[in-house]
């Protein structure tokens, strides 16, 4: 099994439906080929709770070592991938949802004041590793959402939305000070990186040359290499053995 994406690296799996765009999944890394889920992105937000074991979770250019009982916030449209830590399996529960469940509609005050500033910012991820007091409260919301999804009692959707909104309130209060808008160049670079990751995923079993990747994103080989090294820890990505330095 592996995550299925379109040519741009966007995950094709549906996260709920248009009537209630919300999905809780129960996953383990050993269920994927190579013991990892490969780079992909989607327009939904993803909250990932580590149920058992550990994981190296990569979001854009950052790598997080997540442990049992911890969680992570992944922003909309952020590239992410997950790997085993020291070849040990990890059970995790991703909660994926359309942010409109928080703000209602794009012209709302909740969207303009509290949701859009985070969605449009360079804040691609927030690890909830219990290093701050507010992490415990945020993780409790995540665990409550998982429990609500399991029981699915009448009108549970109201309770799910209430927990999501409470989570967002805590997130906003504690991260808005560092949620700056990305530059136009940063957005273009991430678009190019998504193209590269998609190409690599499609041609994983082949010999991948730097010139081929550079042609794909219309850069010189040297500029392509510089971009990749800047955006990711180029030398440590196990899915790129065929690209020469």
N, C-alpha and C positions, 0 to 999 in steps of 0.2 A: 504494500500500500504506500502511496505517496500523494501529497497534495497536488491537485490538478489545477493548472492555471491557464489563462489565455496567453497569447504571444507577448503581452505587456507585463506578465507576471502577476496579474490579478487572479485571486482565487475564484474558482467557478462554483464552489459549494454555496448553496443558499443558506443564509443565516436567518432562519425563520421565514416568514412570508410578509407580503405587503400589509396584511391586516395586523400583524404583530411581529415586527422584525427583531426577533430575539431568539437566541439559541444557546443552550447549555450542552456541552459535549463532555464525554468521559474518555480520556485518551491515555495512551502510554507510549513512550518513545520506541519501545521494542516492536510496536505494531507497524512502524515505518521501515522501509528499506534503509539500510545503513544505520539504523537506530537514531534517525534524526528526521525532523520535518524541514524541508528545504525552503529557501527564501521565497516569500510571496507577500502580497499586500491585499487589502480590501478596504472599502470605504467605511466599514463599521469599526466601532471601538471594540477592543478586546481586553477583558480582565481575566488573567490567568492565575489560578490558585494551584499551588503545589501540594498535592494530597499525600504523596509518598515519594521519597528519594530526593534527588537533586538534579538540576538542569543548568546548562549554559545557554542562556537565552540572549539572542542577538537581536537588537532593534536598531535599524540604521547603522550608525558607526559605533554603537555602544554594545558591550557585552556584560551581562549580569549573571552572577552565580546565585541561583535561587535554591532555597532549601525547603524542606518539608514545613508546612504551616505558613510559608510566605506567599506573596502574590506580586503581580506586576500589572500596571496600567499601560496598555499599548494604544497610542493615539490612532485616529483614523488615517488611513493611507500610508502608514509606516511600514517599511519593509521589515520582516522578522523571520527568524529561523530558530530552531531549538536543537541542541545536541546533548548527548549523554555526558555526564561528568565521570571521568575515570571508568568509562565503559559500564556504568551502573544504570539500570533502568529507572525510569521516573514515571509515576502516575500523576496526571495533572488534569485540571478541569477548566477549560476556557469558556468564558461567558462572552458571547459576541452579540452586539446590538447596534441598531441604528441610533445615532445620537438624538434623532427627533423624538424618541421616547422621553427624553429629558426636557426638551424645549418646546415641543408641540409643533410649531411652524416657524419658518425662517424669519418672519418679520416680528416675532414675539420679543418681548423685553428679555425673557430668559435666554433667548438665542443671542441677542445683540450684546447684553451686558456680561453674561456668565459662561456661555457655551462657545460662541465663535472665537473669543480671545484665546481659548485653549486649543480649539480645533485648528486654527490658522497659525499657531505659534510653532516655534522650533522645538517644543517640548514633545519629543516623540515617545518618551517612556518615563514612567516613574516607578521605581522598584519599591515595593512595600515590604521591607525587610526587617521591620520592627525597630529600626534605628531611631525612629521618631515616635513620640507618644501617639500622634494621630493615626499612625499606621494600624494600630490595633482596632480602632473604630472602623477604619476603612475595610479591613479584612473581615470584620464581623458582618458588615453589609454584604460582602461577597459571599460569605458562608450562608447568610440568611437567604440570599437569592438562590443559591444552589439548593437549599432545603425547600424553598417555595416551589422550585421547579420539580423537585421529586414528588412532593405531596399533591401539587396541582389541585388544591381545594377550590371550591367555587369562588370566582372573582379574584383568583390569585394574581391575575395580571395587574390589578390595582396595587397590590402589595409589592410586586416586582418593580413597578415604576416608582413607587415611593422609596424603595431602597436605592434604586439607581440615582434618583434625584438627591437623596441624602449623601450618597457616595460622592456625587459630583460637587455638592456644596463643600464637603470636607476637602476634596481635591483642589477646588478653586481657591479656598481660603489659604491653603498651604503651599500652592505652587504658582499663583498668578504673578508673583513678584519676579519670577525668572522665566515667564512665558513670553519671550520676545518674538516678534514677527521675523520669519526667515527672509533673507534677501532673494531677489529674483534669480540670482545666480545659483543659490542653494537649491531652489525649487527645480531649476533646469538640471542641476547635477543629479538630484535624486531621480528625476525622470530618466536620465541616461543610465543611472545605476540599475533602475528597474528593468530597463532593456537588456542590460548585460546579464543580470541574474536570470532573466527568462531564457536568454540564449544559452547560457551555461546549463540550465536545468534540462533544456531540450536536447543538448548535444553532449550530455554528461559522459557518455561512453566513448566519445570520439576524441581525437587529438584536437584541442582548442588552441589556436594560435592568437597571439596578441594582435597581429595585423587584421585578422578576421573580426575581432571584437571592436577594434578601432574603426574599421570601415562601417560597422553597424551603427555607431553613434556619431559618425562623421567628425572624428578627431584624428590627429596624428597618433601613431603608436606611443610616442613619448608622452603626449598630453593625456592619452587614455590611461597609461600606466600611472601617471601622477594623480589623476582623478581617483583611480581605484585605491591607491595607497592612502590618499587623503580621507576618503569616505569610509574605508574599512581597514581592519588589520589584515592587510593583503596577504602577508606571509602565513597567517594562521588559518585561513579558510580552507577547510579540508575538501570542499567541493570544487576547487579550482586547480587541481594538480597539473592540468595541461597548459596553463598560461605561463609562458616564460617570463622571467624577471628582466 
